[in-house]
């Protein structure tokens, strides 16, 4: 067996898919004999995320470092950078793996500072959408994409979590000038079990962050259109936390939907899946969202926007894919899913195909192989 590694995963917000990705990697890497730690933001997350940290704690030999890490780059980052540098230096990692734009910045800049001191460390970056969501034509997009291009010089390995992300990177930033690989997001074997729908279930559920990028407003609009299509009242739940919660609540009240769409805080995804057979993912932008993989593994019917890597999971020609930002098309599919017999059974991908392509064990194995190849290549001397 190769020498055990000390691996530190850096990311900003301990919520959603990025946090899920890091938790799965940390668990698999720890089980493979490596020492793993996390560095992330202390300003986000709540009671639900605290429970998730408790779950992963046994696999974090290097512990959890939480510092204030804000979404936007600013001068206020300086104290955080210094604190992060001091803490990372004391942990003596072999690998700094950044996730998302801010985590990628921290891992690569601080890893490079360690390299100046002749410290041998591999610097990796997984975008998870992040900076790739910015438009090429906007000033902010041009600045962010230019920064990404410059950071390539401080990067030993780029990981793309779906082919869509790889193609978007090449289109917006350029063909990578450093080592890059495609490694799909993966879920653990324990996720592959059917979750029965409760007797008091609703017709549709949205599970995720409450922010416009994820499309809760499209879900509300599509729900109203679905009721009109089939000519009867329906029921739904929105489960999650986020900055725009109050806005969506007002939107529901204004449309007279307050009694038919409920809102619940973030909870364990297994509990959320039990409230409905039909999981709606109306995002405006994605990379490879875990909620799609988790729902499919749980035997749920997924209805989603045709964005990011979702077609790579559901199938490019899937009847479950709606046009992006098109509430009317989304409502058409939602109506079909509850009016046509066995609609989900006919249109969801084979579960063994999902298991083969989106396994956490394969994701962790290929990621560790990349670490070892970088550290063994002589690039660190």
C-alpha positions as CSV (number, residue, x, y, z in Angstrom):
1,X,0.0,0.0,0.0
2,X,1.2,3.5,-0.8
3,X,2.2,5.8,2.1
4,X,-0.9,7.2,4.0
5,X,-1.6,10.8,3.1
6,X,-2.6,13.8,5.2
7,X,-5.4,15.4,3.2
8,X,-7.2,18.7,3.9
9,X,-10.3,19.6,2.0
10,X,-11.0,23.4,1.8
11,X,-14.3,24.8,0.9
12,X,-16.5,27.8,1.9
13,X,-20.1,26.9,2.8
14,X,-20.8,23.6,4.7
15,X,-24.2,23.2,3.1
16,X,-25.6,21.5,0.0
17,X,-23.9,19.4,-2.6
18,X,-20.3,20.5,-2.0
19,X,-20.5,19.6,1.7
20,X,-22.0,16.2,0.7
21,X,-19.1,15.6,-1.8
22,X,-16.5,16.4,0.8
23,X,-18.1,14.2,3.4
24,X,-18.2,11.2,1.1
25,X,-14.6,11.8,0.0
26,X,-13.4,12.2,3.6
27,X,-15.2,9.0,4.7
28,X,-13.8,6.9,1.8
29,X,-10.3,8.3,2.1
30,X,-10.3,7.7,5.9
31,X,-11.4,4.1,5.4
32,X,-8.5,3.7,2.9
33,X,-6.1,4.6,5.7
34,X,-5.5,8.3,5.1
35,X,-5.7,11.1,7.6
36,X,-8.3,13.7,6.6
37,X,-9.4,17.1,7.7
38,X,-11.8,19.9,6.7
39,X,-11.3,23.7,6.5
40,X,-14.5,25.7,5.9
41,X,-16.6,28.7,6.8
42,X,-17.9,29.4,10.3
43,X,-20.6,31.9,9.2
44,X,-23.0,29.4,7.4
45,X,-24.8,26.2,8.4
46,X,-27.1,25.5,11.3
47,X,-28.3,22.7,13.5
48,X,-28.8,20.4,10.5
49,X,-25.2,20.9,9.4
50,X,-23.9,20.4,13.0
51,X,-25.5,16.9,12.9
52,X,-23.7,16.2,9.6
53,X,-20.4,17.3,11.1
54,X,-21.0,14.9,14.0
55,X,-21.6,12.1,11.5
56,X,-18.3,12.7,9.7
57,X,-16.2,13.4,12.9
58,X,-15.0,9.8,13.3
59,X,-13.4,10.0,9.9
60,X,-11.6,13.3,10.4
61,X,-8.2,12.6,12.0
62,X,-7.0,16.1,11.2
63,X,-10.2,17.6,12.6
64,X,-12.4,20.5,11.4
65,X,-11.1,24.1,11.1
66,X,-13.9,26.7,10.8
67,X,-13.0,30.3,10.0
68,X,-15.1,33.2,8.6
69,X,-14.9,32.8,4.8
70,X,-17.2,35.2,2.9
71,X,-18.6,34.5,-0.6
72,X,-17.1,37.5,-2.3
73,X,-13.4,38.2,-2.5
74,X,-12.5,41.3,-0.5
75,X,-9.8,42.9,1.7
76,X,-11.6,41.3,4.7
77,X,-10.1,38.0,3.4
78,X,-6.6,38.9,4.6
79,X,-7.0,37.9,8.2
80,X,-8.7,34.7,7.1
81,X,-5.9,33.9,4.7
82,X,-3.3,34.4,7.5
83,X,-5.3,32.3,10.0
84,X,-5.8,29.6,7.4
85,X,-2.1,29.6,6.5
86,X,-1.0,29.2,10.1
87,X,-3.5,26.4,10.8
88,X,-2.7,24.6,7.6
89,X,1.0,24.8,8.2
90,X,0.5,23.2,11.6
91,X,-1.5,20.3,10.1
92,X,1.4,19.5,7.6
93,X,-0.9,18.2,4.8
94,X,0.4,16.3,1.8
95,X,-2.7,17.4,-0.2
96,X,-4.7,20.6,-0.2
97,X,-7.9,20.0,-2.1
98,X,-10.1,23.1,-2.8
99,X,-13.8,22.8,-3.6
100,X,-15.8,25.6,-5.2
101,X,-14.3,29.0,-6.2
102,X,-13.4,30.2,-2.7
103,X,-12.1,26.9,-1.5
104,X,-10.1,26.5,-4.7
105,X,-8.5,30.0,-4.1
106,X,-7.6,29.1,-0.5
107,X,-6.1,25.7,-1.3
108,X,-4.0,26.9,-4.2
109,X,-2.8,30.2,-2.8
110,X,-1.9,28.8,0.6
111,X,-0.5,25.6,-0.9
112,X,1.8,27.8,-3.0
113,X,2.9,29.7,0.0
114,X,3.9,26.4,1.6
115,X,5.7,25.5,-1.6
116,X,7.8,28.7,-1.3
117,X,9.0,27.3,2.0
118,X,10.0,24.1,0.2
119,X,7.0,22.3,1.7
120,X,5.9,19.4,-0.4
121,X,2.1,19.6,-1.0
122,X,-0.2,18.8,-3.9
123,X,-2.7,21.6,-4.8
124,X,-6.0,20.4,-6.3
125,X,-9.2,22.1,-7.4
126,X,-12.7,20.9,-8.1
127,X,-15.0,23.7,-9.3
128,X,-18.5,22.3,-8.5
129,X,-20.0,24.9,-10.9
130,X,-18.9,27.9,-8.8
131,X,-17.1,30.4,-11.0
132,X,-18.3,28.6,-14.1
133,X,-21.8,29.9,-13.5
134,X,-20.8,33.5,-14.3
135,X,-21.5,34.8,-17.8
136,X,-18.5,35.3,-20.1
137,X,-20.0,38.6,-21.2
138,X,-20.3,40.2,-17.7
139,X,-17.6,42.3,-16.1
140,X,-17.7,40.1,-13.0
141,X,-17.5,37.0,-15.2
142,X,-14.5,38.2,-17.1
143,X,-12.7,39.0,-13.8
144,X,-13.5,35.7,-12.2
145,X,-12.6,33.7,-15.3
146,X,-9.3,35.6,-15.7
147,X,-8.5,34.8,-12.0
148,X,-9.2,31.1,-12.6
149,X,-6.9,31.2,-15.6
150,X,-4.1,32.7,-13.5
151,X,-4.7,30.2,-10.7
152,X,-3.9,27.4,-13.1
153,X,-0.2,28.2,-12.5
154,X,-0.7,27.3,-8.9
155,X,-2.7,24.2,-9.6
156,X,-1.3,20.6,-9.8
157,X,-4.6,19.0,-10.7
158,X,-8.1,20.0,-11.9
159,X,-11.1,17.6,-11.3
160,X,-14.3,18.0,-13.3
161,X,-17.3,16.3,-11.7
162,X,-19.2,15.9,-15.0
163,X,-18.5,16.3,-18.7
164,X,-20.6,19.5,-18.8
165,X,-18.3,21.1,-16.3
166,X,-15.2,20.2,-18.3
167,X,-16.8,21.6,-21.5
168,X,-17.9,24.8,-19.8
169,X,-14.4,25.3,-18.3
170,X,-12.8,25.0,-21.7
171,X,-15.4,27.4,-23.3
172,X,-15.2,30.1,-20.6
173,X,-11.7,29.8,-19.3
174,X,-9.7,27.8,-21.8
175,X,-8.3,24.4,-22.3
176,X,-6.6,23.5,-19.0
177,X,-2.8,24.1,-18.9
178,X,-2.4,21.7,-16.0
179,X,-3.3,18.1,-15.3
180,X,-7.1,17.5,-15.4
181,X,-9.4,14.5,-15.1
182,X,-13.1,13.8,-15.1
183,X,-14.4,12.1,-11.9
184,X,-18.1,11.9,-11.5
185,X,-19.8,12.8,-8.2
186,X,-20.6,9.5,-6.4
187,X,-22.9,8.4,-3.6
188,X,-22.3,5.6,-1.1
189,X,-23.7,2.1,-1.2
190,X,-26.0,2.9,1.7
191,X,-27.8,5.4,-0.4
192,X,-29.0,2.7,-2.8
193,X,-32.1,1.7,-1.0
194,X,-35.8,2.5,-1.8
195,X,-37.3,5.0,0.6
196,X,-41.1,4.4,0.9
197,X,-43.4,7.4,0.5
198,X,-45.4,8.2,3.6
199,X,-49.2,7.9,3.7
200,X,-49.5,11.7,4.2
201,X,-47.2,12.4,1.2
202,X,-47.5,15.4,-1.1
203,X,-47.5,15.4,-4.9
204,X,-44.2,17.2,-5.3
205,X,-41.2,18.2,-3.2
206,X,-38.4,20.7,-3.7
207,X,-35.3,19.9,-1.6
208,X,-32.3,22.3,-1.6
209,X,-31.0,25.8,-1.0
210,X,-33.5,28.6,-1.0
211,X,-31.8,30.9,-3.6
212,X,-32.8,31.9,-7.1
213,X,-30.0,29.9,-8.7
214,X,-31.7,26.7,-7.6
215,X,-35.1,27.8,-8.8
216,X,-37.6,27.6,-5.9
217,X,-39.5,30.4,-7.6
218,X,-39.8,28.3,-10.8
219,X,-41.1,25.4,-8.7
220,X,-43.8,27.6,-7.2
221,X,-44.8,28.9,-10.6
222,X,-44.8,25.5,-12.2
223,X,-46.8,24.0,-9.4
224,X,-49.5,26.6,-9.9
225,X,-49.5,25.9,-13.7
226,X,-49.7,22.1,-13.0
227,X,-52.9,22.7,-10.9
228,X,-54.4,24.6,-13.8
229,X,-53.4,21.9,-16.3
230,X,-55.1,19.0,-14.5
231,X,-57.9,21.1,-13.0
232,X,-57.6,20.2,-9.3
233,X,-55.7,21.3,-6.2
234,X,-52.4,19.6,-5.5
235,X,-49.9,19.6,-2.6
236,X,-46.2,20.3,-2.3
237,X,-43.4,20.9,0.1
238,X,-40.3,23.1,-0.1
239,X,-37.6,21.8,2.2
240,X,-34.4,23.8,2.8
241,X,-32.8,26.9,4.1
242,X,-31.3,30.0,2.4
243,X,-31.3,33.7,1.9
244,X,-34.4,34.0,-0.1
245,X,-36.8,32.0,2.1
246,X,-39.1,35.0,2.9
247,X,-39.3,36.0,-0.7
248,X,-40.6,32.6,-1.7
249,X,-43.0,32.5,1.2
250,X,-44.5,35.9,0.0
251,X,-44.7,34.6,-3.5
252,X,-46.7,31.6,-2.4
253,X,-49.1,33.8,-0.3
254,X,-49.6,36.3,-3.2
255,X,-50.6,33.4,-5.5
256,X,-52.9,31.9,-3.0
257,X,-50.8,28.8,-2.6
258,X,-50.0,29.2,1.1
259,X,-52.2,26.3,2.2
260,X,-51.1,23.9,-0.6
261,X,-47.3,24.4,-0.5
262,X,-45.6,24.0,2.9
263,X,-42.1,25.1,3.9
264,X,-39.8,23.1,6.2
265,X,-36.2,23.7,7.2
266,X,-33.3,21.5,5.9
267,X,-33.4,18.0,7.2
268,X,-31.7,14.7,6.4
269,X,-32.4,13.9,2.8
270,X,-33.8,10.4,3.6
271,X,-36.5,12.1,5.7
272,X,-37.2,14.6,2.9
273,X,-37.6,11.8,0.3
274,X,-40.3,10.1,2.4
275,X,-42.7,13.1,1.9
276,X,-43.2,12.6,-1.9
277,X,-42.5,10.2,-4.8
278,X,-41.8,13.2,-7.1
279,X,-38.6,15.3,-6.6
280,X,-38.4,18.4,-8.6
281,X,-35.0,20.0,-9.4
282,X,-35.8,23.3,-11.2
283,X,-32.3,24.8,-11.1
284,X,-31.1,27.6,-13.4
285,X,-27.5,26.3,-13.2
286,X,-25.9,23.2,-11.8
287,X,-22.8,21.0,-12.2
288,X,-23.7,17.5,-11.1
289,X,-26.2,17.9,-8.2
290,X,-26.2,15.2,-5.5
291,X,-30.0,15.6,-5.0
292,X,-30.6,14.0,-8.4
293,X,-28.3,11.0,-7.7
294,X,-29.6,10.5,-4.2
295,X,-33.2,10.7,-5.3
296,X,-32.7,8.1,-8.1
297,X,-30.9,5.8,-5.7
298,X,-33.8,6.1,-3.3
299,X,-36.2,5.0,-6.1
300,X,-37.8,8.4,-6.5
301,X,-39.1,10.1,-9.7
302,X,-36.9,13.1,-10.6
303,X,-38.2,16.0,-12.8
304,X,-35.4,18.4,-13.5
305,X,-34.2,21.4,-15.6
306,X,-31.9,20.4,-18.5
307,X,-28.9,22.1,-17.0
308,X,-25.3,21.1,-16.1
309,X,-24.6,17.4,-15.8
310,X,-28.2,16.4,-15.0
311,X,-28.7,14.9,-18.5
312,X,-25.6,12.8,-17.9
313,X,-27.5,11.1,-15.0
314,X,-31.1,11.1,-16.3
315,X,-30.1,10.5,-20.0
316,X,-29.7,13.1,-22.7
317,X,-33.1,12.3,-24.2
318,X,-35.0,11.8,-20.9
319,X,-38.7,12.8,-20.9
320,X,-38.0,14.1,-17.3
321,X,-35.9,17.0,-18.5
322,X,-37.6,20.4,-18.9
323,X,-36.3,23.5,-20.7
324,X,-34.2,25.7,-18.5
325,X,-36.1,28.5,-16.8
326,X,-39.4,27.4,-18.4
327,X,-42.0,26.9,-15.7
328,X,-44.6,26.0,-18.3
329,X,-42.5,23.1,-19.7
330,X,-41.7,22.0,-16.1
331,X,-45.4,22.0,-15.3
332,X,-46.2,19.9,-18.4
333,X,-43.8,17.2,-17.1
334,X,-45.1,17.5,-13.5
335,X,-48.6,17.0,-14.8
336,X,-47.6,13.9,-16.8
337,X,-45.8,12.4,-13.8
338,X,-49.0,12.2,-11.7
339,X,-51.6,11.6,-14.4
340,X,-49.9,8.9,-16.5
341,X,-49.7,5.4,-15.0
342,X,-46.1,4.3,-14.0
343,X,-44.6,7.4,-15.6
344,X,-41.6,7.4,-13.3
345,X,-41.0,3.7,-13.8
346,X,-40.9,4.2,-17.6
347,X,-38.7,7.3,-17.6
348,X,-36.2,6.9,-14.8
349,X,-32.7,5.4,-15.6
350,X,-31.8,1.9,-14.6
351,X,-30.6,1.9,-11.0
352,X,-27.6,-0.3,-11.8
353,X,-26.4,2.2,-14.4
354,X,-26.5,4.9,-11.7
355,X,-24.6,2.6,-9.3
356,X,-22.0,1.9,-11.9
357,X,-21.3,5.5,-13.0
358,X,-21.9,7.4,-9.8
359,X,-20.3,5.5,-6.9
360,X,-18.5,7.2,-4.0
361,X,-16.0,4.4,-3.8
362,X,-15.0,4.9,-7.4
363,X,-14.9,8.7,-7.0
364,X,-12.6,8.4,-3.9
365,X,-10.4,5.7,-5.6
366,X,-9.8,7.8,-8.7
367,X,-9.3,11.0,-6.6
368,X,-6.7,9.2,-4.5
369,X,-5.0,7.9,-7.6
370,X,-4.7,11.5,-8.9
371,X,-3.2,12.6,-5.6
372,X,-0.6,9.8,-5.7
373,X,0.3,10.5,-9.3
374,X,0.9,14.2,-8.6
375,X,3.0,13.5,-5.5
376,X,4.9,10.8,-7.2
377,X,5.5,12.7,-10.5
378,X,8.4,14.8,-9.1
379,X,6.4,18.1,-9.6
380,X,6.8,18.9,-5.9
381,X,10.6,19.1,-5.8
